[in-house]
Amino acid sequence: MKQAFAKKLYSFEIITISMATEINSIKGTLIRLGFYPDEKSLLFDAFRALFEIRPELKTEIAVDLYRKGEASLWSAARVAGCNLEEFKDILRSRGIAIKISSTKQESDVRLNRVFGA
């Protein structure tokens, strides 16, 4: 039993390393061919495309940031792509307490710290 688990764990590690190698190769190729000037630009575009395909992920990120105290209500609503009242409704539906304790400017500073924007 332990041997089977160890074998599966090893296989997972190999797959993970292989995927990381492939992703790095693709990133390097796209930058080398001039499609992107640098990794930051490529990742920005990749995440933008991901959020277009899966917009619900923005809401999940926003809720998580708010829950951990890394984003204010205003900032989290902006990340989620909705207005303040819509975001409050999302939080209420998940049983998350709403706390209002900062200005919009303070919220923007926290958001910039988290996302580096």
Secondary structure, DSSP 8 states (H G I E B T S, - for coil): -HHHHHHHHHHHHHHHHHHHHHHHHHHHHHHHTTS-SSHHHHHHHHHHHHHHH-THHHHHHHHHHHHTTSS-HHHHHHHHTS-HHHHHHHHHHTT------S-HHHHHHHHHHHH--
